[in-house]
């Protein structure tokens, strides 16, 4: 099917150092511009973000610091990107929430004003979510071919949930799934532990998802300016962040887990301090002894003459 276009529609996708629009930076941009005549134009750029890419992010999109160390900065290619987009409307997947705000932030940061006043935005993810709703009622209809009566009644909802799981186990038996790292498994099994592993892919530390485990089993911040960083590394560089979270509007269980990490980190720092102290030789009782007095020099006539000149005698 050919798109019915009155002007170009630029499909674009960003890879970045993270998902914080204000703090993170673009590391790659790809644009496919569909033209009204059915032709296509493509532009792809790797970009040096001028900040490190967290390992957890690199593991997702496969771009590491070494890959973009010689790439141009965004300011070097911003005008080229803006010119390529031209007057096109914009399209993407989750683009309204992430890609468009991130791109505009980068443009404004380098002083390039991309006029957005007369553009149309098409977010393909929103079409998917609107047409294939992810409510329990929709799931019950999809998996069980039944209408959910008394939706939002607690008993009706839990029975529907139970029936949906049974239908999922039957539907996805022996069905392969490929994760973001390209690993292929058969995750939906009639086994609670297997289902637990598949439905808790983020491996939350505190259940609220404010902290998650990375691939090394380290607790990492999962929001804000430190997203993707291990909690202990944040304590190393900004120990006041602990107090900010403990005083902030976070769930009590989140604070409980944070306090456990803080105590472990503090004990580790104290042990390191004691180890360094033991390695340093014990100092003398007087750490700053006076310099040893030099032997007195014999008095000469020249010395006496200088004293007379100084004191006038």
C-alpha positions in Angstrom: 0.0 0.0 0.0 1.2 3.5 -0.9 0.9 6.3 1.7 -1.4 9.1 0.6 0.8 12.1 1.3 0.4 15.8 0.6 3.9 16.4 1.8 6.8 14.2 3.0 6.5 12.1 6.1 9.7 11.7 8.0 9.9 8.5 10.1 12.7 8.8 12.6 14.2 6.9 15.5 16.8 7.9 18.1 19.2 5.9 20.1 20.4 7.8 23.2 22.5 7.6 26.4 19.2 7.1 28.3 15.6 8.2 28.3 15.8 11.4 30.4 15.0 14.1 27.7 16.7 16.9 29.7 19.9 15.1 30.7 20.6 12.4 28.1 22.0 12.8 24.6 21.5 11.3 21.1 24.0 8.8 19.9 22.3 7.8 16.7 19.5 9.1 14.5 18.0 7.5 11.5 15.4 9.2 9.3 13.4 7.6 6.4 11.6 10.4 4.5 8.6 9.0 2.5 7.9 11.3 -0.4 4.5 12.1 -2.0 5.6 10.4 -5.2 6.3 7.1 -3.4 10.1 7.5 -3.3 12.2 7.3 -0.1 15.2 9.2 1.3 17.3 7.9 4.2 19.7 9.7 6.5 21.6 7.9 9.3 24.1 9.6 11.7 26.2 8.4 14.6 26.7 11.2 17.1 29.2 11.7 19.9 27.0 12.6 22.9 29.9 14.2 24.8 28.9 12.2 27.9 29.5 8.5 28.7 26.9 5.9 27.6 25.9 3.8 30.6 26.6 0.1 30.1 23.0 -0.9 30.7 22.0 1.3 27.8 24.8 0.1 25.5 23.6 -3.5 26.1 20.2 -2.5 24.7 21.1 -0.6 21.5 24.6 -2.0 21.0 26.4 1.3 20.7 29.4 1.8 23.1 31.6 4.8 23.8 34.3 3.4 21.6 31.9 3.3 18.6 31.2 7.0 18.7 34.4 8.6 20.1 35.3 10.0 16.6 31.7 10.7 15.5 30.6 14.4 15.0 28.9 16.2 17.9 25.2 17.0 17.4 26.0 20.7 16.9 28.2 19.7 13.9 25.3 17.9 12.1 22.2 19.7 13.5 21.7 21.9 10.5 22.1 19.0 8.1 19.5 17.0 10.0 17.1 20.0 10.1 17.6 20.6 6.3 16.9 16.9 5.6 13.7 16.9 7.6 12.7 20.1 5.9 8.9 20.7 6.0 8.0 17.1 6.5 5.6 15.8 9.0 7.0 13.5 11.7 6.3 9.8 12.5 7.8 7.2 14.8 7.2 4.6 17.4 6.6 6.2 20.8 7.9 9.3 19.1 5.4 11.7 20.8 6.7 10.8 24.3 10.4 10.4 23.6 11.9 10.9 20.1 10.3 14.3 19.3 11.0 15.9 22.7 14.6 14.5 22.7 15.3 15.8 19.2 13.9 19.2 19.9 16.0 19.4 23.1 19.1 18.7 21.2 18.2 21.3 18.5 17.6 24.0 21.1 20.8 23.1 23.0 22.8 24.0 19.9 20.7 27.0 18.8 18.9 25.4 15.9 15.1 26.3 15.9 13.2 23.6 14.1 9.7 25.1 13.4 7.1 22.7 14.7 4.1 24.9 14.4 2.6 23.4 11.2 3.7 19.8 11.4 1.6 16.7 12.0 2.9 14.0 14.3 2.0 10.3 13.8 2.9 8.0 16.7 2.5 4.4 15.4 2.6 3.0 19.0 -0.5 4.9 19.8 -2.3 3.4 16.9 -1.3 0.0 18.2 -2.3 0.7 21.8 -5.6 2.3 20.8 -6.7 -0.5 18.4 -5.3 -3.4 20.4 -6.1 -2.3 23.9 -4.2 -3.9 26.8 -7.0 -3.9 29.3 -8.1 -7.1 31.1 -11.4 -6.8 29.2 -9.5 -6.8 25.9 -7.3 -9.7 27.0 -10.2 -11.8 28.1 -11.9 -11.2 24.7 -8.7 -12.0 22.8 -7.5 -15.1 24.7 -10.8 -16.5 25.9 -13.2 -15.2 23.2 -15.6 -14.1 25.9 -17.0 -10.8 27.1 -16.1 -9.8 30.6 -19.3 -9.2 32.5 -19.1 -7.0 35.7 -15.7 -5.7 34.7 -13.9 -4.0 37.7 -15.8 -6.2 40.1 -12.9 -7.7 42.1 -14.2 -11.3 41.9 -15.0 -11.1 38.2 -11.6 -9.6 37.5 -9.6 -12.2 39.3 -11.5 -15.1 37.7 -11.0 -13.6 34.3 -7.3 -13.1 35.0 -7.0 -16.8 36.0 -8.7 -17.9 32.8 -6.5 -15.6 30.7 -3.4 -17.1 32.1 -4.6 -20.6 31.3 -5.4 -19.5 27.8 -2.0 -17.9 27.4 -0.2 -21.1 28.5 -2.1 -23.1 25.9 -1.7 -20.5 23.1 2.1 -19.8 23.6 3.2 -23.4 24.4 6.4 -24.0 22.5 6.3 -20.4 21.1 9.8 -18.8 20.8 10.5 -15.3 22.0 13.5 -13.1 21.1 14.6 -10.5 23.7 16.4 -7.2 23.1 19.8 -8.9 23.1 18.7 -11.3 20.4 18.5 -14.3 22.8 15.7 -16.7 21.8 13.9 -18.7 24.5 10.5 -20.4 25.1 9.5 -18.4 28.1 5.7 -19.1 28.6 5.7 -22.4 30.4 3.4 -24.1 32.8 5.8 -23.3 35.6 5.6 -20.5 38.1 9.3 -19.8 38.3 9.5 -19.5 34.5 6.6 -17.2 34.4 8.1 -15.1 37.2 11.3 -14.7 35.3 9.5 -13.7 32.1 7.1 -11.2 33.7 9.7 -9.6 35.9 12.3 -8.8 33.2 13.4 -5.6 34.9 14.2 -7.4 38.1 12.9 -4.7 40.4 14.8 -4.1 43.7 11.9 -2.3 45.5 8.8 -3.5 43.5 7.9 0.1 42.8 10.6 0.1 40.1 12.6 3.0 41.4 15.6 0.7 41.6 16.4 -2.4 39.4 19.1 -4.9 39.1 21.5 -4.7 36.1 23.1 -7.7 34.4 25.8 -7.8 37.1 23.3 -8.0 39.9 24.0 -4.5 41.1 21.1 -2.2 42.3 20.7 0.7 39.9 18.7 3.9 40.0 15.8 3.6 37.5 14.7 7.2 37.2 15.9 10.8 36.9 19.4 12.1 36.3 21.1 9.0 37.7 19.0 6.4 35.7 21.1 3.4 34.8 23.9 4.1 37.4 24.5 1.7 40.3 23.2 3.0 43.6 26.7 2.6 45.2 28.4 4.7 42.4 25.8 7.4 43.0 26.7 7.4 46.7 30.4 7.6 45.8 29.8 10.8 43.8 26.8 12.3 45.5 26.2 10.9 49.0 23.5 13.5 49.6 21.3 11.7 47.1 20.6 9.2 49.9 19.2 11.9 52.2 17.2 13.4 49.3 15.5 10.1 48.6 14.9 9.2 52.2 13.2 12.6 52.7 11.4 12.5 49.5 8.0 11.1 48.5 9.1 7.6 47.8 7.4 4.3 49.0 8.5 3.1 52.4 9.7 -0.2 51.0 11.9 1.7 48.5 13.4 3.6 51.4 13.9 0.4 53.3 15.9 -1.1 50.4 17.8 2.1 49.9 18.8 2.1 53.6 20.1 -1.4 53.3 22.3 -0.4 50.4 23.5 2.7 52.2 24.5 0.6 55.3 26.3 -1.9 53.1 28.1 0.9 51.2 29.0 2.7 54.5 30.4 -0.5 56.0 32.5 -1.1 52.9 33.9 2.5 53.0 34.8 2.1 56.7 36.5 -1.2 56.0 38.5 0.4 53.2 39.4 3.3 55.4 40.7 1.0 58.2 42.7 -1.0 55.6 44.4 2.1 54.4 45.2 3.2 58.0 46.8 -0.2 58.7 49.0 0.1 55.6 50.4 3.5 56.7 53.3 3.2 59.2 52.5 4.5 62.7 53.8 8.0 63.0 55.9 9.3 65.9 54.3 11.0 68.8 55.3 14.3 67.4 54.2 14.3 63.7 55.9 17.6 63.1 59.2 17.5 65.1 61.2 20.7 65.3 64.2 20.9 63.0 67.4 19.9 64.6 69.3 23.0 65.7 72.4 23.7 63.7 75.8 24.0 65.6 76.5 27.6 66.7 79.0 29.4 64.5 81.9 31.4 66.0 81.4 35.1 66.4 83.4 37.2 63.9 84.3 40.9 63.7 82.0 41.1 60.6 79.1 39.8 62.6 79.7 42.4 65.4 79.9 45.2 62.8 76.5 44.1 61.3 74.9 44.1 64.8 76.2 47.7 65.5 74.8 48.9 62.2 71.4 47.3 62.9 71.0 48.5 66.5 73.0 51.7 66.2 75.5 50.8 68.9 
